[in-house]
Amino acid sequence: MQQAFLLTTCKHRAVHCVGRAFGEARRRWTEVVAAGAPERWVRTRAFELALSPWHRGGPRRAHAWRLPHRRIKVRPADESQAVLPDHDRLTDRDRALLKALRRLSRPQRRALVLHDGLGLPADAVAVEVESTVAAAEGRVWAARTSLAHWVPDLVGTDPAADGFADRLSGLLHRAAVRGAPEPHRPPVPLLRARHGLVNAGRTGAAALLTVAVGGAVAATLAGGGPGELFRPADAPPPVLCAPVPTLATEPEALLPLLPDGAPSGIRSLWCSPTPGLEPVVMDPPPPRPDDPYRPPTAGRAAEALPPPGTVAVGPHPCHDWALHPCAAGR
């Protein structure tokens, strides 16, 4: 994971790539064992995933029309940032080195990590990157030259000087250890118990789903389908209506009747209050002497006002709802 971190400069992506590489090695273990070097197989696959062109991780190739990269400012070593070897916090110098690594092309970065980071010889680097020995050495030399130009205060100015490779190797190791510290490893019995609980939960969920589907199918075959549970309510009884004899000007007006067939005393032009339910029109019942509702026989014409100029003679009746004292009551 620390080696992949030097390629991606991202801890989460390094963990993802290494996890996928180990998963493929487990599924293809026969091929991995036949190769003779399981560590190299897993590392090669992790590096290929980390340097995939579908992910961001630095320039894919150098272009002639791009401006040359400037030097990276490296702050001097400060005592406040003096950390222990097992510290998991990057310093400013580590960030400057990682920034310079991101500027390298992907083949140069991979060859530099394999040669100066892991200490592999040039022929082993050529085998992993699938190139000739001269091409692998050229990539390592080009990467060292670029780092010496971008961060001379950190690695030095002359890549051919004695101690340049050792100094660069130490810087890469410290940056990898601080940027991607060793994760916490739970004990093996806890991992087995957790894996067993996960498998049991998945099996139980599948069993419950199977039982639920089987019960639904059995209930449907037995005749208790969803139609029995979600049956619509019974339609309300139709409203009994009769033509309104008092509204001569609206011959189509209807008047609701009580259940016993008597008028309800409510005048309404809409007899049925239920939308979509047609009323049942019946003949109007004959008036009864004890019925308080006596509709006039002459329609609205009997309620017409007297002609103008006619003055009624006699006392005016007093109404119960009068606000002022009535003159007839005095």
C-alpha positions, 0 to 999 in steps of 0.5 A: 500500500505504501508503494502504491501511495508513491504512485498515486499520492492518495491513500484511499486510492492506494488501498483500493488498488491493493485490495483489488490486486489481492482479490484478483490474486485469490481468484487466480491463485493457480496462475499466481503460483505458476508465475513463481513470484506472488509478490511481484504478481500482486505488485504489478497488478496494483501498480497497473490499477494505480497508473490506469489512464482512466484515473487522475495521477499526473501527466500521461505524456510530455507535450512539446508546447507545454511550458517547463515546470518551475522549481517547487518551493521547499521550506527548510526543516523546522523543529516544530515539524520534526516527527518520529519515524512512525509518525503518520503526518506528512511534512512540508518537505514530504508534500514537496516530494510528492508534488514533484512525483506527480509531475513525472510521467507514469512510466518514469514514476513507476520505474523510479519507485521500483528502482529507488524506492524498493531497491530493485536492480535494473533488470528486475525493473525491466521485467516488471515494466515489460521493457528493455534494461536500457529503457528502464535505466533511461526512465530512472535517469530521466526521473532523477534529473527532473527531481533534481531540477524541480526540488534541488534543495531536497534531493540535490542538484546533481543526479550523478553525485554519490549519495543521490540515490540513497538520499532519494530512497530515504525520502521516498520511504519516509514519505510513504510511511507517513502518508500511508501508515500501517492500518490496524489489523484486527485479530483473525478470530474476529475477522472469521466471526464477522465474516460468519455473521455477514454470511448468516445475515445474507442467508437469513435475508434470502430465506425470508424473501423466499418465504414471503414470495412463496406465501404471496403465491400460495395466497393468490392461488387460494383465492385471497388475492389483492382484490379481496383486501383492496375491494372498493366500498359499496356505492351509496344508495341513490338520493330520492328526488322530486320535481320542485313545484315552486320553481316554475322558471327552472322546470328541471330543478329537483328537491331531495326527499326524506327516506319516508318520501316526504320533502326535506324542506331544503331547496337545492338545484343539485339534488344528488350530492354524490358526483357521478351518481344519478338521482332517482326522480319520483312524483312529488308526494301530496301535501298533508295538513299537519306538514309544516312545509306547504309550497305555494301553488302559483310558483314564484309569480305568487311572490311578486311585489305589488304594483308601484303606487299601491300603499298597504293600509293597516298595521304592519306585522312585527317580526321577531328578528326586528332590531328596532322596536316595532311601531305596531307593538306600541 
